[in-house]
Structure formats: C-alpha cells, structure tokens
Amino acid sequence: MDRQQKMNALKDQSLFEHISKEALEPVLDYCLIRSFVKGETLWREGAPALNFTFLVRGKIKIIKFRADGGEASLGVFDEGDAVGQIAVFRRMPYPASAVAINDGVCIEIFRDHFYGTLQKHPSLMEGMIEGIMARNLDLVRRVEELSTSSAEQRLAMLFQGLCEKHGKRTHLENGDMGIHLDINLSRKDIADLINVRVETAIRLMSRWNKVGPVTTLSDGFTVVDYEWLATLADGD
C-alpha cells in the first residue's frame, strides 16, 4: 500500500473523515499495514494496548472469555471502524480479545508515534475525541437497549444495525429487493450480542427463518422485509 492508498484508507475511517488531508499527512509516516486471516486473533484480552487499529477491509468481532471457559461476543466491527482505541488512550490492557471473522487488512499506528502527531495537530485530537464520544454514546445506547427491550426487539435492533453498517441491496427470488449481510454469526454469537440464552436465539431465528424478516444463509443473512424489521426494532 503506497502513501496515497494509506491516505485514502485513513480518509475512509469515520474518525478521520472530517479531517483535512494536510492534517493527516504526518500520520502516514507511522502507518503499518497488517493483513489477517479468518479466525486469527489480532490481540488477546490482557495484552498491552500499544497500537491504534483501523480496519481497512474485513470484519472482526470482540469477544470476552468467561470463567467457565466459554466466550461472549461483545460487538462486530467492519471497514472504516477504529477498534480498541479507548484502551490505547488509557494505556490499559485490552479488556477483550479481537478475532477476525474473515480475511482482511488493517492499519496500525504505534501509540507513542500517534500521540506525538496529535500534540502537533489539534484538529486530529478533536477528531479522536469526537470519535471516542460517539463510541461511548453507542455503548450507553446498547446498555439502554439491553435493559428496556424484549429479546425479539433486541434481535431486531441488532439486525437493523448490521443492515446500516454491512448491508448490501440484493434481489430476492420473488423479485423484491432485500438486504444481504455478508457476515457469519453463530446462534451463540447472536445470543451473546442480545444478552439471551443460546436456546432463545435459536428459537427466535428459527421462527424468523420461517415467517420473519430475516433468513439465514451459508454466507450470512438476508433481510427480506426491512420495514417489518424496523417496526420490531421500534417496539411497535
């Protein structure tokens, strides 16, 4: 990846989209390109958070290992997302592990190099702060969702968010338009993301496959009725 490609990749990041290329130019000197493959662990829970990580291509999930040896999925990240930046900023170990859902590429910038650049360019600092605040708002909204909505409503909220972030328009067999989600989530992943038992996630998804707004495919999911999904997400 040459210098211009690095610039384009950074500008595609939501964290940097409103920052000028002139302000980003010094950051390019410290960008390291890292490729990863499906199933690879990018970092483990408890490891030092030394690098800012920006996804260029591919998807990763954040998982937390439980005392019983199992794991809980905490979120899914896609191209354009910054991952783990709060731990890096706070100079604390990663609170959870990051595992690749598919093959991809990310940009890593060593923390101390990035800090030095931030100090010289206030606009970069402002952009980072805004990004972290947005992430915190997402976390607050997720806590509210988990505490105030039903299991099916949370499932609808999950897929509505996945559509907004990962969805691609597709033609359905009946000629209508649907939304394809090129993302593989197990029933256990779904259960963890909406805070229910695996059996509940299996039951809900089985019903949705028959009559609901989402069907499960070998390579992801298809939302066949987004309006129905949005109505469920709103709690109507």
N, C-alpha and C positions, 0 to 999 in steps of 0.2 A: 504494500500500500504506500503510494507516494505521498508527498506533502499535501497536494491538492485533494487527494482522496481522504486523507486524515481530516482536513478542514471540512469537507462535505459531510463526513461521518459525524463530526462534532456538532455541526450545524443542524443535523437531523435529531440531535438529542434535545428533548424538551427543556432540559436545564440550560441549554445554550442558544435556543432558537431566537431569542431577542437580544443576543449579544453580538456586537459587530465583529466582522472578520478580523479587523485590526486589533481588537482586544484579545481575540483568540489566538492570534498568530504566535505569541511567545509560548503558548501551551504545546504547540505542535512538536517542539524540540524534545518533549518528555513523554510523548505518546508511544506506548509499547503495544504492538498488535499481538493478540493471543487467540489462537484457534482452539476450539474444544469440540469434543465428540459426544454423541448421545450417551448419557449415563456417567459422564465424567464429573468428578467433584471439583468445583472451582475453588472452594475453600471449605474447611470444616469448622463446625462450632467450636469456639475456644481459641481458634488460631488468631494471631495478631492481625488487626485490620490495617494493613500498610498501604494499600493501593485503592485509589478511586477506580471503579469499574463501570464502563459504559457499554451497553450492548449495541452492537452494530448489526448483527444478524443472528437469528436463532432465539430460543426461549430457554429460560432456566426457572426452576422452582426453588423456593426457600423452604427448608424442612428443619424441624426440631425433633431431636431424639428424646423419647420418653424414658422414664425409669424402667419400664417393663421391656425395653429393647425395641419397641415399636417407634414409628415416626409419624409426625403430624405435618401436613403441608400448610404453610403459612401464607403463601402467595405465589403468583406466577408473573414473570417479567419477560418483556419482549423487546425487540429492537427499538431504540430510542429511549430506553429506560436507564437510569443510573441505579445501581444496586449496592447496598451496604454502606452508603455514604455517611449515615449517621454514626455508625461505629467508627469509621475512619476519622470523622471530625472529632469525636470524643476520645480518640486514642484508646479505645477499649477493644477487647477481643470480640470477634464476630459472635453474636448471640445465637446464631443458627447457621446451618450449612447451606451451600448453594450447589445444586446438581443440574446438569444440562438435560433438558427434555429432548433436544435434538442437536444436530451439529450446528456450530455457529462460530462467530467471531466477536471479540470484544476489544475495547481499548482500555488499557490500564495506565494510570499515571501515579507514580510514587507520591505518597502523601507530602513529604517534605518539599519535593520539587513543586508540587501544586500550590502549597502554602506560600512559597516564595513568590510565585507568579501572582497569587491573589493579593498579596500585600502591595504589589506594584500597580495592580489594575483593579480599582474599586468596583468597576462595573461587573467584573467576574464575581467578586464577593457578593454583590447584590443578587446576581442571578442564582448563585448557590443557595443563598439564604431563602430566596423565594421558592426554590425547588424543594428544600427541606420543609418549609412551612406547608407547602402543598401536600407533601408526603405525610406530614403529621395530621393534616386535615383528613386525608384518606383513612388513616388509622383510627381517628376519632369516629368517622362515619361508620367504619367497619364495626367498632365496638357497639355503637348505637344499633346497627342492624342486627347484630348477634343477640342483643338484649331485648329488642322490642318486636321482632318479626317472627312469623311462623317458619317452620322448616322449609315448606314449599316456597314461601315468599323469599327466603334467603337463597334458595336454589335458583329462583328466577332472577334475583339480583346478581348472583354470580354469573349466570349466562348472559345477562344483559351487559354486564361489564366486559365479559370476554368478547361479545359482539362488537362493542365500541372500540376495543383495543386490537383484536385479532381478526375480526370478521371480514370475509370477502363475499361479495354477491355471487350467487350461483343459480343456475336454472334447475328447478325441480322437475320430476318426471311428469307432473300434471301441467307443466307449462308456466307455473307461477315462479316468482323469484323467492329464493331463500338466502340464508347466510351460512357459509361454510366456515367452520372453525378448525384450522389445521393445528390442533393441539390435543395431545393424548393425556387424558386424566383418568386414572383408575377410579372405581367407585370409592375406594379408600381415600384417594386424594380429594374427591368431591366432599366426602363426609367430613374430612378434616377442615376443608375450606368453609363449610357452612355450619360446623360445630354440631354434628349429629352422629349417631351410631352408623356404622357401615350398613347395617341391615336397613336402616331408614333410607339411606341414599340409594341402595339397590331397589327398594320398593318404589321410591319416587321416580327414579329413572326408568324402571320397567313400565310404570304407568305412562310416563311421558312418551316412551317409545311406541306405545300402542295408540294413545289418543292425544298426547300433549304437544307442546310447541317445539320439542327438541328430539331428534333421533340420534342414536349412537352409531358411528361408522368405524371401520377398521383404522382409519387415519384421522379420526377426530369426531366432530359432531356437525349436524346440520340443523339450523334453526328453521323450521318450516312455517312458523307463524310468529313473527316478531311482535305483532300487536298483542297477541294473547300473552306472550312472554312479558311485555311491558305492563300489561294490566295486572298480571300476577305479581310483578315486582312492586307495583304501586299499592298492592294490598286490596285492590278492588274486587 
